[in-house]
Amino acid sequence: MNTRLAIILGLSLIATAAWAQSPTSSGATNAEVLLAKSHQTFYAAGADMKADVVMELITGDGKQRTRALTMLRLNAPGGSEQKYFLYFREPSDVRRMTFLVWKYPEKEDNRWIYIPAVDLVRRVAASDNRSSFAGSDFTYEDISGRDISADTHTLLREEKLGNNDCYVVQSTPKETLDYVRRIAWIDKTTYLPLKEEYYDLQNELARVFTADKIENVSSGDGSGVIPMVMKRTMLNVKSGHRTEVTFKSVSFNVGLTDDIFTERYLRQAPAKWIQ
């Protein structure tokens, strides 16, 4: 083999390897890598997070209900496990209701809810993952994220959504759920999901998620800023009901500790972190 041919073949192999590793190449493996990066950005930025959240439940004819809550999230060091603690402050009928999640990769999460009206702590069964969270258009699973390995993923195309260049990825559940596929538009720069469409068992559009407002938030540890979806909406296409979630304040790397995310704090939330 002459030197010229060897160089050409070498460059060809390098280009082929780079293409195979690129999130823009086709195939489930690359789509999974892309979604893993998006999941990390959307659900797991920073070592921990504290946020004050307002949830607006809006009917098709414009009637509104407002709920205010505090969200705490802790990532396990060096791993993909997470813990969530959500404390409802308003209105009075849900005040002190708390929701706790221990999230694991590739196995069922542990979820608990405390209902103060009856002083009851209840486990949320895995079969309830797709149920409405606190009467909203978001499900329990939407709040803490769906395991990437539970679906088959395909990169459909690349296109603009408004002014944003996006990857468009289709995710098909490996088991029967209340929807047959989800299509996500993922921003090429931030890797945040800008839009998601859920298609029901009749393959009709059922729900639409949109990222309505994105801001850069200080990382809290001096490393820079973290892009954050500060306002997001989930629309039930058929009923016209929608839920708008606005993050009024977000802080990363605030020093949350593992003991906060235990069943003992469901009835008596940690005052330092929920005020």
Secondary structure, 3 states (H helix, E strand, C coil): CCHHHHHHHHHHHHHHHHHHHCCCCCCHHHHHHHHHHHHHHHHCCCCEEEEEEEEEEECCCCCEEEEEEEEEEEECCCCCCEEEEEEEEECCCCCCCEEEEEECCCCCCEEEEEEHHHCEEEECCHHHCCCECCCCCCEHHHHHCCCHHHEEEEEEEEEEECCEEEEEEEEEECCCCCCCEEEEEEECCCCCEEEEEEECCCCCEEEEEEEEEEEEEECCCCCCEEEEEEEEEEEECCCCCEEEEEEEEEEECCCCCHHHCCCHHHHCCCHHHHC
